[in-house]
Amino acid sequence: MLPTFSAARTMPTTCVVGILWGDEGKGKVIDYLAADTDYVVRFGGGHNAGHTLVLPPSVAGEGKLVLHLVPSGIVHPHTVNVIGNGVVVDPIHLCKEVEMLRERGIDVELGRNLLVSERAHVILEAHRRQDQWGEAVRGNGRIGTTGRGIGPAYSDRCARVGLRVGDLCRPDSLRAALGALAEQKNALFKPAGLEPLNVEEMFAALREAGEALQPGIVDAGAALRQARLDGRRVLLEGAQGCLLDVEHGTYPFVTSSHASTGGAFSGTGMPPHAMKTIGIVKAYATRVGEGPFPTELHDETGDAIRKAGNEYGSTTGRPRRCGWFDAVAVRYSGAVSGVDELVLTCFDVMRGFPLRMATSYKLSDGSTTTDLPAFDLDGVVPQFEELPGFEEDICHIRSFDALPQSARDYVAAIEHHTGLRVGTISVGPGRDQIIRRHQS
Ligand code: GDP
């Protein structure tokens, strides 16, 4: 008899999502959780994401490690890491990232501990050029993309002209598809003064990458569905954050994928089922790129938070915009993503700062709301609550009760205003700098 999926409904799956605009420290949390996980699966985004791990000396690859496409479980020898169908894959970048990991002493074997969905779409040179050109044309209205072709690759997926990872292993259809795509793109590029695409060059580079990746190119959805039936523990790794979700985020200043929990099912081929969702949020707020950011600080306090938190993008090096914790936005994202528990990261960075958080917004008509508006977020005036800060270094603390009283009060205020439980607190970039709270 074929296995029934109902049997799998009780198997534990955890989904980790960023709550605001990304860079919340998801990499560190996933690395921490991956110790007790069999599969770590990326479900969206591309190599615009940058997940930072800080590994202890006893672990292969020790020190700071930034991953862009490879899931953050790769440093755990027992985990299978899967790039799901919802991810857009630059195969040339992926080969380089695998190479970098191997040079760091991390064991990566395609087909064993790294799988790539044959249904994931491919980022081409054409997409990179289109992305950079699009941003240049938008001028002051630019979105602030990383210029890596992510948006155009997703657009082509929707327009049904994209190439999938499985096409890399089918030379004849690959060449034909590239030819058709180049014809279309070149018609667009010519009037814009962009260099035409060279099909043969693209074909050769993609074939080379395809051959290297081939052992790992699989029907990842089927593998994951089977893994659940077999009772394996699956961890779904979100990229970016809920407020960058193409539908639920601060549109149009968003990414092109579903960065909230909704994307976890469509982006992996796993059917919707009971899942624990963990939302990652910093003790303050940051944003890279353009777009509304109600609690942004434009003064020396913002600069001081940037310096204390070393807030520079792990993918582009761009300085991150910094501001106060925004309970309105966190509550919204928590609701959209069905968050069961928050992990509060970078709490150590708040040492010496007042603990301020937005608890509501004043709108242009004078009314007050605790809901995140879909429009005119630029015009809202956040209403703040402030608690006294703490002066102690909390990096070495490992129990909630040992935190200064003001830090504990801040956590309680976050829980009160967001309606979400803070189950874990991160007090430094290192793997062990974690405070787990027990359910009260
Ligand atoms: P991700 O994309 O969500 O994985 O986040 P990034 O890796 O872009 O950015 C998070 C940064 O914060 C990285 O440099 C992490 O090493 C660092 N980080 C994570 N948690 C903490 C923490 O609790 N305290 C401090 N000081 N840094 C942290």
Boltz pocket constraint, residues with backbone or C-beta under 6 A from the ligand:
constraints:
  - pocket:
      binder: B
      contacts: [[A, 18], [A, 22], [A, 23], [A, 24], [A, 25], [A, 26], [A, 27], [A, 28], [A, 49], [A, 50], [A, 51], [A, 52], [A, 53], [A, 54], [A, 240], [A, 308], [A, 309], [A, 310], [A, 313], [A, 314], [A, 344], [A, 345], [A, 346], [A, 347], [A, 348], [A, 349], [A, 426], [A, 427], [A, 428], [A, 429], [A, 433]]
      max_distance: 6.0
